[in-house]
Amino acid sequence: MHTTTSTPYSKSFQRRLRVLFSPVRLSLLVAAIAFCVVLNVVYIGSGGSLEWIGLLSAIPLLAFAAWTLATDYSHRRKEKAQTR
C-alpha cells in the first residue's frame, strides 16, 4: 500500500511515523537514550549517592515525549480545521 499526501494524517500510520520520527527527531531520540544510559551508569557507579542524576537522566526522554505529543496534536488539529 502506497501512502500519498491525500491520506489523512490521523488515518495513515506511515505518515505519522514519517512526521514523528523524522531523521532529526530520531537522532535526538538516540541522543536522549544515550544521555540516559550514561547518566544511569554514573548513578549506579556512584552507589546511588548522586540522587539528582537519576532524575536528570529522564529529562531528555520526557522532553522528547512532550515534543512528540505536541507535534501529533498540532497535526491532528490542523487536519481537523481543514476538514471543516
C-alpha positions as CSV (number, residue, x, y, z in Angstrom):
1,M,0.0,0.0,0.0
2,H,1.4,3.3,-1.1
3,T,0.7,6.3,1.2
4,T,0.0,9.6,-0.6
5,T,-0.3,13.0,0.8
6,S,-4.1,12.8,0.3
7,T,-4.3,10.2,3.0
8,P,-5.4,12.0,6.2
9,Y,-2.7,12.2,8.9
10,S,-4.9,10.6,11.5
11,K,-5.6,7.6,9.3
12,S,-2.1,6.9,8.0
13,F,0.3,5.1,10.3
14,Q,3.2,5.5,7.8
15,R,2.6,9.3,7.5
16,R,2.6,9.7,11.3
17,L,5.8,7.7,11.7
18,R,7.4,9.8,8.9
19,V,6.4,13.0,10.8
20,L,7.0,12.0,14.3
21,F,10.3,10.1,13.7
22,S,12.0,12.2,11.0
23,P,15.8,11.9,10.8
24,V,16.3,14.9,13.1
25,R,13.8,13.6,15.7
26,L,15.2,10.1,15.5
27,S,18.8,11.3,16.1
28,L,17.6,13.4,19.1
29,L,15.8,10.3,20.5
30,V,19.0,8.3,20.2
31,A,21.0,11.1,21.8
32,A,18.4,11.3,24.7
33,I,18.6,7.5,25.2
34,A,22.5,7.7,25.2
35,F,22.3,10.5,27.7
36,C,20.0,8.5,29.9
37,V,22.3,5.4,29.7
38,V,25.4,7.4,30.5
39,L,23.9,9.2,33.5
40,N,22.4,5.9,34.8
41,V,25.9,4.3,34.6
42,V,27.3,7.2,36.6
43,Y,24.4,6.9,39.1
44,I,25.0,3.2,39.6
45,G,28.7,3.6,39.6
46,S,28.5,6.2,42.5
47,G,26.4,3.7,44.5
48,G,23.3,5.8,44.2
49,S,24.7,8.6,46.2
50,L,24.1,11.2,43.5
51,E,20.3,11.0,43.5
52,W,19.8,14.1,41.3
53,I,21.5,12.3,38.4
54,G,18.7,9.7,38.3
55,L,16.1,12.5,37.8
56,L,18.3,14.4,35.4
57,S,18.7,11.3,33.2
58,A,14.9,11.2,32.5
59,I,14.5,14.8,31.4
60,P,15.6,14.5,27.8
61,L,13.3,11.5,27.3
62,L,10.4,13.3,28.9
63,A,11.1,16.4,26.7
64,F,11.1,14.2,23.6
65,A,7.8,12.6,24.6
66,A,6.2,16.0,25.2
67,W,7.5,17.4,21.9
68,T,6.2,14.3,20.0
69,L,2.8,14.6,21.6
70,A,2.6,18.4,20.9
71,T,3.5,17.8,17.3
72,D,1.0,15.0,16.9
73,Y,-1.7,17.2,18.5
74,S,-0.8,20.1,16.2
75,H,-1.0,17.9,13.1
76,R,-4.4,16.4,14.1
77,R,-5.8,19.9,15.0
78,K,-4.6,21.3,11.6
79,E,-6.2,18.4,9.8
80,K,-9.5,18.8,11.7
81,A,-9.5,22.5,10.8
82,Q,-9.0,21.7,7.1
83,T,-11.9,19.3,7.1
84,R,-14.4,21.8,8.4
